[in-house]
Amino acid sequence: MPEAVPHTALTHITVGLGWDPVRASKFRRRPKDIDLNVAALSFCGTRFADVAFHEQLTSRDGAIRLLGDSLDGVGDGDDEIMVLDLTRLARDITTVVLLITCYTGQRFEQIENAFTRVIDSVTGIELARIDLAVARAHTGFVFGKLHRAQGDWQFTPIAEPIAAEHIADAVPHLTPYLD
């Protein structure tokens, strides 16, 4: 597991997710596109509270926003971007789990140049970047969590593969990471 990020009070972060589209093949007329998704699931203790993901682009409180849903990975750099304003989260939110899933079912080892990263939007410092090939034969990946420590938000990388193509599949796997 990656090391915890040194204590820095976070207020605004950006999560980036990128991957390369499927290459055309001589043997298939139209390759199946790859649809990766980033999600942020908010919890009060162990109780699920809210989510922002490709089916709900903004959390109910407006603190977490997915800036679009790429269905194929076309383009350079981050294909999906999520922004989190931690100052707007409800006081009872204790943990926000960052999750990556492959909605179309490809395993991460089959996806070229797939990565996820988290950036402190205030300082511009990249706090973590993980090549998703480490999740090999899985379709879900618990990237990390944001959690309150002494009243401040901190990021802790988790980097654990799970069996999940959709957030509904992932929720039962998240309990060990909740504060």
Secondary structure, 3 states (H helix, E strand, C coil): CCCCCCCCCECEEEEEEECCCCCCCCCCCCCCCCCEEEEEEEEECCEEEEEEECCECECCCCCEEECCCCCCCCCCCCCEEEEEEHHHCCCCCCEEEEEEEECCCCCHHHCCCCEEEEEECCCCCEEEEEEHHHHCCCCEEEEEEEEEECCEEEEEEEEEEECCCCHHHHHHHCHHHCC
